[in-house]
Amino acid sequence: MNDRMTTPWGEPDLSRFPVDPRDRLRAWDASDEYLLRHLAEQAIDLSGTVVVVGDRWGALVTALAAHGPTQITDSYLGQEATRLNLARNGAEPGAVRLLTTQDPPPDRIDVLLVRVPKSLALLEDQLLRLAPALHAGTVVVGTGMVKEIHTSTLTLFERIIGPTRTSLAERKARLILCTPDPSLERPANPWPYAYTLPGGIGAVSGRTVVNHAGVFCAEWLDIGTRFLLQHLPDGDGARR
């Protein structure tokens, strides 16, 4: 299988992580290619602070490594794949700044590229964390496959960043084009979300749970976890 992605900046050799010769899945998709073509065709200025959010296997920042982007991700495997892909394509050490979603973002962002995540809550948290660093001239482009972009996705961009529209679909991929509105009154970030466990579930009854955005059943106790908690041993100390 061809592991090279065709971009306006060359054809980087890309892999997922961990590397498995039997894996037939690519480390990029049509939405990554669409976004990179858009940047080149629109001659977007990449000389400022470029931030890439949710780059699943590092395809975007590897292609843009010469512009010194910052990657923000909640995925350990995604970040390790990024390190691998940067190294195998000869990027200079430190060419890309790697951050997690819990690290402080850059103070100013001139170009924000968002790979739409599967979790709407995670997208909400990401946009609310990054919005204060945007200015009226910031270029904001989201990307994803058509099946990943919904009305609720666009509503979040519009509510948190500013006026939003979508591109035509190409190869089942679509872009989200957003114009920052610095005067927009944004809601408070509800993440991380805390709630108190109910009674009757054993040793942890009444304790507080704190969940970050993107966690399964982040706002309530699911039935499987409830069953597990009911069978935890009593006591607070360590046990063998």
N, C-alpha and C positions, 0 to 999 in steps of 0.2 A: 504494500500500500504506500502511496506517496505521502510522506510526512511533511512536505513543504507547503506552506501557505503563500499564495501569491499576493503581494501587497505593493503599493507604490514605492515602498522603501526596501524592496528586495524580496527574497523567498526564504524566510527563516525555517530551519528544521525544528519541528516542535514535537513534544511528547507529553503524555500525561504522566502522573506520578502516583504510585511507584511504577517504574517501567516494566511492562510485561509484553514480551514478544508476541504473545497470543492475542493481545488486545487489538481489536480492529477499529476501535473508536478513535477519532481524531481529537487533537487538543484544541480545536477551534471549530467554528461553524460559519454559516453564511452571514450571520449577524456581525461577527467580528470583521469579516472581509468588507461588508457593506459600510460599516463605520469608518474603516481605514480609507476606503475609496472616497467617502464623503469628505474626510479631512483634506485629502489631496485635491479633489475636484473643486472644493470651495476655497482652496488656498488658505486654510485656517492657520493663523500665526501660532506656532508652537514654541516660540522663544521664551514665553513666560512660564508660570507654574502650571504644569499639566498634571492633573490628578485622574487616575483611572480606578473606578470602584467596581468590585465584583468580577474582575478579570479571572475567569474560572481556572485556566491553566497557564496564564501568563502570556497568551498569544499577543494581546494588544501591547503590553509594555515591552515585550521582546521586539516587536516590529518598530516601536517608537523609542527604543533605548537611546538612540543618538540625541534625543531631545530631553533626556534626564527626567522622565516622568516619576511620579509617586504612585505606587500601587496601594490600595486599601482593600483588604479582604478579611472575611471571617473564617476562611478555610486554611487550615494548616497544610493539607495536601496541595491546595492551589498555590500556596506560597513556596512550598518545596519544588513544585513543578516549575514555577517561575525561575527559581535559582538554577535549576537544571537547564532550562531552555536558554537562559541568558548565557550560561557558561558554554553550552554546546554551540552557540552562535557567535562566540568571541566577544561578547560585550565586556567593557571595562568593569573591573570590580567597583561597586558603588554607583554604577551608571543609573540604576533604578533604586529609589528609596522604597523599602518595603515596610508597610505599616499594617497593623490589625485594625479592626473596626473599633477597638477599645482604646487605641492610641489617639492623642490629640492630633487633629488634622492640621495641615498648613494654615497659616493665618490669612493668606490671600491665595485665591485660586483664579487663574486666568482662563483655563480650559478644563472643564469637568466632563469626563466620559463615564457613563454609567451602563454597565452590563446588568440589565434588569434581573434581579434575583427571583427565585420561585416564591419567596415569602414576602407578602405585602407589608407585614410588620417590619421586616428587616429593611425594606426599601424606605419606609417611613422614618425609621431610626437613622439610616444613613443620610437621607436628605436633610433632616432636621439638624444633624451634627455638622453638615457641610455648608448649609445655607448662610451662616454668618460670615463665611469666608468669600462669598461671591460678591461681585460688584456688577454695575450696570453693563459693563463691557464683557463680562464672562461669557464664553461660549459653552453652552450646556447641550450635550447630545447623549441621549440614551439609545440603547440598541437591544434587540432581542428578536426571537422568532415570533411570528404572528400569534401563535398559540400561547405565548407568554405575556403578551401585552393586552390588557383589558381596559375597559372604561375606568375601573378603579385605579389602575396604574397611572393613567393620564391625569385623573383627578388629584392624585397625590402630588405629582409634579406641579400642577397648576396651583394647588393650595399652598404649597411650601416654597416654590421657587418663582413661578410667574406664568404668563401666557404660554400655552403649550399646543403644539400641533404634531401630526405624524406625517411621515413621508409615504410615498407609494411603496407597496411591498415589492421586494426583489428576492427571488429564490426563497420565498416564504419567510423572509426577514423584513424587519421594519425599523425605522429610526424614530426617535422621539426628539423633537426640536423644541427647546424651551428658552424663553427670554427672561432673564432674571429681573425681578421687580424689587429693588431695595426697600421700597416703602411698604411692602406687603407685611401685614401683621400675622406672624406665624403662631401656630398653637404651641403650647408647651410640649416637650418631648415626654411621652408616657413611658418610655423605656429607660432603664429596666423596670419591670412591673413586679410589684410585691403583693402577696396575699397571705392570709392566715389559713393554715391547714385546719380542716374541721375536726371535731371530736370523734371518738370511736374508731380511730385508725391505728391505735397502738401507741408506741413510745413517742412518736413525733406529733401527736395530736396537739394542736394549738401553736405549733411553731410557725415562723414566718419563712416563706419561700420567695426568693428573688430570682426572676428569670429575665434573661436578655432577649432582645428581639430575634426572631428566627427559630427559637426553641419550640419543639413540638408541644402543643397544648400549654403555651406560655401563660395563659390567663386563667386556667382552671386545672383542677386535678383530674387527669384521665383515669379511666377505670382500671387499666393495667397497673399504673403506678399506685393507685389506691390499694389494690390487691397485694402488691409487694410490700408497701408500708405496714400493712396489717400483720405481716409476718417478721418484721424486724425485731430483734431481741430488746428487752427493756434495759435501761441503764445508760449513763452518759460516758463512762470511761472506755478505754481500749480493752479489747478482749482477744484472747487467742482461741 
